[in-house]
Amino acid sequence: MDQPQPTYAADRLLREAAAALSAAGVPTPQVDAELLLAWATDTSRGAVQARAMTGGAIGAEHVERFRHAVARRVTREPLQHVTGEAHFRALTLSVGPGVFVPRPETESVVQFGIDALRATAVPEPIAVDLGTGSGAIAIAMDTEVPNAVVYAVERSAEALPWTRRNVDAHGGSVRLVEGDLADAFPELDGQVSVVVSNPPYVPDDALPIDPEVRDHDPALALYGGPDGLDAVRALTETAWRLLVPGGLLVVEHAEQQGAGVRAVLAARGFRSPETHVDLTGRDRTTTATR
């Protein structure tokens, strides 16, 4: 007669994992524990919370997967690297070593581009994502504005396999090329309605505090020269070349860089540069009109 497989109380597993993650300095130990258990059991965070509240149990095969995942997260390996996925707006993107993990704050950045695309009178407006990384911005514009024609450029050989995987997973209609944002898409000069970019903007001597960023995000996606604005200067020239008169440029940056980004855009001739706060009240996005 087969012996029943052992089970483990979900609430106890979560408590133990949260304690270990907290001791390791993980900023959101309870949330991470719940997300890792959801991943390990192929369910949702809500289902995990419900199981813990009602005294539910977890099977041994899932417990082993969960504990291995927690052990990786304790080393401050990014949660998204452990699970292999990152959630961005309505998208689930594949991520891992070599590609920048999309952040929640970028969801509000891309909204400016989506709103502008929806407002344009052009039947098939063209949008460009400069330095696309995982493809988050480009794919969001492509899937949320179906009549838009979206192009994206990425120069990192390590990031591009992740970008291609994500583009293919979400319909594959983004026109993706390998190249540098400084000279991308000459064939689109003067035809683009919206340019969006989340460029590298960390100053070279400003080492990120969080190990998840410092030790795992690719340097190519983080560092932007002595003042962090080298890539912003480059993409500003590209956007000026690409955009139609009245076209919109949307740039993500650090909260202390709004004035610097506005100055770069104004010096190039962009009109009405304006910095906007994210959901946490931090200066995060600057927009300007060609």
Residue pairs with C-beta under 8 A, 6 or more apart in sequence:
5 59
5 60
5 61
6 60
7 57
7 58
7 59
7 60
8 57
8 58
8 60
8 63
9 55
9 56
9 57
9 58
10 37
10 48
10 51
10 52
10 55
10 56
10 57
10 58
11 52
11 53
11 55
13 37
13 58
13 63
13 66
14 30
14 33
14 34
14 37
14 48
14 52
17 29
17 32
17 33
17 36
17 37
17 66
17 67
17 70
18 29
18 30
18 32
18 33
19 29
20 29
20 70
20 74
21 29
21 32
21 33
21 70
21 73
21 74
22 29
24 73
24 74
24 75
24 76
25 76
26 32
26 73
26 74
26 76
27 210
32 73
32 79
33 70
34 45
34 48
34 49
35 45
35 79
35 83
36 66
36 69
36 70
36 73
36 79
36 82
36 83
37 48
37 58
37 66
38 44
38 45
38 47
38 48
39 69
39 82
39 83
40 62
40 63
40 65
40 66
40 69
41 47
41 48
41 58
41 62
41 66
50 56
51 57
51 58
58 66
69 82
69 83
72 81
72 82
73 79
73 82
76 210
76 211
76 212
76 215
77 212
77 216
78 101
78 212
78 216
79 212
80 86
80 95
80 101
81 95
81 96
81 97
81 101
81 216
84 94
84 95
84 96
85 92
85 93
85 94
85 95
86 92
86 93
86 95
86 101
86 102
86 134
86 136
87 93
88 102
88 106
88 107
88 134
88 136
88 140
89 107
89 110
89 140
89 144
90 140
90 143
90 144
91 136
91 139
91 140
91 143
91 166
91 170
93 102
93 134
93 135
93 136
93 139
93 162
93 166
94 134
94 162
94 165
94 166
94 169
95 101
95 102
95 134
95 162
96 162
97 158
97 216
98 156
98 158
98 159
98 161
98 162
98 218
99 133
99 134
99 156
99 158
99 159
99 162
99 163
99 218
99 221
100 133
100 134
100 159
100 217
100 218
100 221
100 222
101 134
101 216
101 217
102 133
102 134
102 136
104 279
105 252
105 278
105 279
105 280
105 282
105 284
106 136
106 137
106 198
106 252
107 140
108 276
108 278
108 279
108 284
108 285
109 137
109 196
109 198
109 250
109 252
109 278
109 284
109 285
110 136
110 137
110 140
110 141
110 196
110 250
112 196
112 248
112 250
112 276
112 285
112 287
113 127
113 137
113 141
113 194
113 196
113 248
113 250
114 140
114 141
114 144
114 145
116 193
116 194
116 248
116 250
117 125
117 127
117 141
117 145
117 148
117 193
117 194
118 145
120 193
120 194
122 193
123 147
124 147
124 148
124 149
125 145
125 147
125 148
125 149
125 193
125 194
126 148
126 149
126 150
126 151
126 188
126 191
126 192
126 193
126 194
127 138
127 141
127 145
127 148
127 149
127 150
127 151
127 192
127 193
127 194
127 195
127 196
128 150
128 151
128 152
128 153
128 184
128 185
128 188
128 192
128 194
128 195
128 196
128 239
128 242
129 135
129 137
129 138
129 141
129 150
129 151
129 152
129 153
129 196
129 197
130 153
130 181
130 184
130 195
130 196
130 197
130 199
130 235
130 238
130 239
131 153
131 154
131 155
131 181
131 197
131 198
131 199
131 200
131 221
131 231
131 235
132 138
132 152
132 153
132 154
132 163
132 176
133 154
133 156
133 159
133 162
133 163
133 198
133 221
134 159
134 162
134 163
134 166
135 152
135 162
135 163
135 166
135 167
135 174
135 176
136 166
137 152
137 196
137 197
137 198
138 150
138 151
138 152
138 167
138 174
138 176
139 150
139 166
139 167
139 170
139 174
141 148
141 150
141 194
141 196
142 148
142 150
142 170
142 171
142 173
142 174
143 170
143 171
149 175
150 173
150 174
150 175
151 174
151 175
151 176
151 177
151 185
151 188
152 163
152 167
152 174
152 175
152 176
152 177
153 176
153 177
153 178
153 179
153 180
153 181
153 184
153 185
154 160
154 163
154 176
154 178
154 179
155 178
155 179
155 180
155 181
155 220
156 218
156 220
156 221
157 178
158 218
159 218
159 220
159 221
160 176
160 178
163 176
164 176
167 173
167 174
167 176
177 184
177 185
181 197
181 199
181 231
181 234
181 235
181 238
182 234
182 235
182 237
182 238
183 238
184 238
185 192
185 238
185 242
186 241
188 242
189 241
189 242
190 241
190 242
190 243
190 244
191 242
191 244
192 242
192 243
192 244
192 247
193 243
193 244
193 247
193 248
194 247
194 248
194 249
194 250
195 235
195 238
195 239
195 242
195 243
195 247
195 248
195 249
195 250
196 249
196 250
196 251
197 231
197 235
197 239
197 250
197 251
197 252
198 252
199 224
199 231
199 232
199 235
199 251
199 252
199 253
200 220
200 221
200 222
200 223
200 224
200 228
200 231
201 224
201 228
201 229
201 231
201 232
201 252
201 253
201 254
201 257
202 208
202 222
202 223
202 224
202 228
202 254
203 223
203 224
203 225
203 226
203 227
203 228
204 223
204 224
204 225
204 226
204 228
205 226
206 228
207 214
208 214
208 217
208 222
213 222
224 230
224 231
224 232
225 231
227 260
228 253
228 254
228 257
229 257
229 260
229 261
229 264
232 251
232 253
232 260
232 261
232 264
233 264
235 251
236 249
236 251
236 264
236 265
236 268
236 270
237 268
239 249
239 290
240 268
240 269
240 270
240 290
243 249
243 290
244 290
245 290
246 289
246 290
247 289
247 290
248 287
248 288
248 289
248 290
249 265
249 270
249 287
249 288
249 289
249 290
250 285
250 286
250 287
251 261
251 265
251 285
251 286
251 287
252 284
252 285
253 260
253 261
253 283
253 284
253 285
253 286
255 282
255 283
255 284
256 283
257 283
258 275
258 283
258 286
259 275
261 273
261 275
261 286
262 273
262 274
262 275
262 286
262 288
265 273
265 286
265 288
266 273
266 288
270 288
270 289
270 290
271 288
271 289
271 290
272 287
272 288
272 289
273 286
273 287
273 288
274 286
274 287
274 288
275 283
275 285
275 286
276 283
276 284
276 285
276 286
276 287
277 283
277 284
278 284
278 285
